[in-house]
Amino acid sequence: MGSVAVVFKIVPEEAGALPAILEEIKKIVPSIQKTSEEDIGFGIKALMVTIVMPDGPDAFGFEEKLNTLPGVSRAELISADRIGV
């Protein structure tokens, strides 16, 4: 079984909440590969998080976990790409 690079888009409930949300994510997944911010309007930015995880249905379960974090309005799986062979 290989690995997948999974990208999630996390929209905060309010502007300025991204640092706290990122700290909560790090408690669940200590090995985040990449993060970036994306403007979505009205001073609110979404957090784009790339995580490498084992290939399988866990990505969808992880999306549900992200949606329960404090300060998260919405989290969605944007892409999942197999890496390695």
C-alpha positions as CSV (number, residue, x, y, z in Angstrom):
1,M,0.0,0.0,0.0
2,G,1.4,3.4,-0.9
3,S,0.8,6.9,0.4
4,V,-1.3,9.8,-0.7
5,A,-0.7,13.6,-0.6
6,V,-4.1,15.0,0.6
7,V,-4.9,18.7,0.4
8,F,-7.6,20.1,2.6
9,K,-9.2,23.6,2.5
10,I,-10.2,24.8,5.9
11,V,-12.4,27.9,6.2
12,P,-12.4,29.6,9.6
13,E,-15.5,30.9,11.4
14,E,-13.9,34.3,11.7
15,A,-10.9,36.3,10.4
16,G,-7.7,35.8,12.3
17,A,-8.5,32.3,13.5
18,L,-6.0,30.4,11.2
19,P,-3.0,30.3,13.7
20,A,-5.2,28.7,16.4
21,I,-6.7,26.3,13.9
22,L,-3.3,25.3,12.6
23,E,-2.2,24.5,16.2
24,E,-5.2,22.3,16.6
25,I,-4.4,20.4,13.4
26,K,-0.8,19.9,14.5
27,K,-2.2,18.1,17.6
28,I,-3.9,15.6,15.3
29,V,-1.2,15.4,12.6
30,P,2.3,16.4,13.7
31,S,3.8,15.9,10.2
32,I,2.1,18.5,8.0
33,Q,3.9,18.7,4.6
34,K,2.8,22.2,3.5
35,T,0.5,25.0,4.5
36,S,-0.7,28.1,2.6
37,E,-3.4,30.7,2.9
38,E,-6.0,31.6,0.2
39,D,-8.1,34.8,0.2
40,I,-11.8,34.0,0.1
41,G,-13.2,37.5,0.8
42,F,-14.1,40.0,3.4
43,G,-10.7,39.7,5.1
44,I,-11.2,36.0,5.6
45,K,-8.5,33.5,4.4
46,A,-8.8,29.8,4.0
47,L,-6.0,27.5,5.2
48,M,-4.7,25.0,2.7
49,V,-3.1,22.0,4.3
50,T,-1.2,19.2,2.6
51,I,-0.7,16.0,4.6
52,V,0.9,12.7,3.5
53,M,-1.0,9.7,4.8
54,P,-1.4,6.0,4.0
55,D,-3.6,5.2,0.9
56,G,-7.1,4.3,1.9
57,P,-10.4,5.8,3.1
58,D,-8.8,7.6,6.1
59,A,-8.8,10.9,4.2
60,F,-12.5,11.2,4.5
61,G,-12.5,10.4,8.2
62,F,-9.8,13.0,8.7
63,E,-12.0,15.5,6.9
64,E,-14.7,14.8,9.5
65,K,-12.2,15.4,12.3
66,L,-11.2,18.7,10.8
67,N,-14.8,19.9,10.7
68,T,-15.1,19.3,14.5
69,L,-12.1,21.5,15.4
70,P,-12.9,24.8,17.3
71,G,-13.0,27.8,15.0
72,V,-13.6,25.8,11.8
73,S,-16.6,26.8,9.7
74,R,-15.9,24.2,7.0
75,A,-13.2,21.8,6.0
76,E,-13.2,20.0,2.6
77,L,-10.9,17.5,0.8
78,I,-9.6,19.3,-2.3
79,S,-7.4,16.6,-3.8
80,A,-5.7,13.3,-3.1
81,D,-2.8,12.2,-5.2
82,R,-0.9,8.9,-4.9
83,I,2.8,9.3,-4.3
84,G,5.5,6.6,-4.7
85,V,4.8,3.2,-6.0
